[in-house]
Amino acid sequence: MNPRASGYRNAAGGKLNATADQQQTPSRLWRSFLAITRTRRTTVVENVRYEEIDPLPLRRALAKGISKRYRIRFPSGAKMALEVGHARPIADLMGTQDLGEFSVVDPLMRPGDRVLLLHAGTGYGPHWLSNRLGPTGALVALDPDSTSIRYAKHRYHSANTALEVCDLNQPTAPAALNGELDGAFDAIIHRRIPAHEPTAQAQLKECWRLLAPGGALAVLLAAPSGHHDPREDPRLASLQDQLQQIAHDQQPGIQKLERVRVHARCGLLVQRAYSDDEGEPDDEFDRETDDGADRD
């Protein structure tokens, strides 16, 4: 028997030679100790303090598709614990990759406009929009995640923005919009139109009711497209048909329509006609166009 391979002890009581696994692999207890005692990083952005709760680095957590927990302290003294991940991105920690979703209607917005945003997220997008609209504009931002809305209210302070929790998964018009008058908004951005047909139909009808003549509506599909050019996604044809039918039923109709993409997702950018146009589109309007501007 080879004593070196089995790890026998010599006459003095010392181990002759451990196996490769015994030499290189730390014990489970030691690995647990290292994880517990690992120094947690603290990140400070504009006096907002983010302290790691778990030891897994954020980049690795995102690669695994899981969330990472932080303890947050705001300049006001407020504190909260937050799980950060793809479903709840924080611009201070993950950058502003989704800004394109908010800037789709930027060329059609003007300072002083009133804008509706569905699926506001954690607040960076509404903050950017509120600055774009100026002090005379107004933004109503809705999101079903109460934690995201709570974070946004602490992190961003825009006097012209109303952040509200609203269930956007019910097959009815969002309850928070029941008191809004017809044509109340100059622009509407729906970042995550649901796949469930009755819910999507109810929300599209409500958006069109609230959109002022001449206003812009951006509707993005919730799930990413599997196509090289997301504007070739066949789901857009169904969405386009729904909007055209709604516009026909609720005059004035469509002035302009184009397919847009934001990263791997796609949607439609629609401009409502003015009342004196009697809902008729421009001669240049092509209902089947698929060469809309790339909004990456």
Secondary structure, 3 states (H helix, E strand, C coil): CCHHHHCCECCCCCECCCCHHHHHCCCHHHHHHHHHHCCCCEEEECCEEEEECCCCCHHHHHHHCCCEEEEEECCCCCEEEEEEECCECCHHHHCCCCHHHHHCCHHHCCCCCEEEEECCCCCHHHHHHHHHHCCCCEEEEEECCHHHHHHHHHHCCCCCEEEEECCCCCCCCCHHHCCCCCCCEEEEEEEEECCCHHHHHHHHHHHHHHEEEEEEEEEEECCCCCCCCHHHCCHHHHHHHHHHHHHHHCCCCEEEEEEEEECCEEEEEEEECCHHHCCCCCCCCCCCCCCCCECC
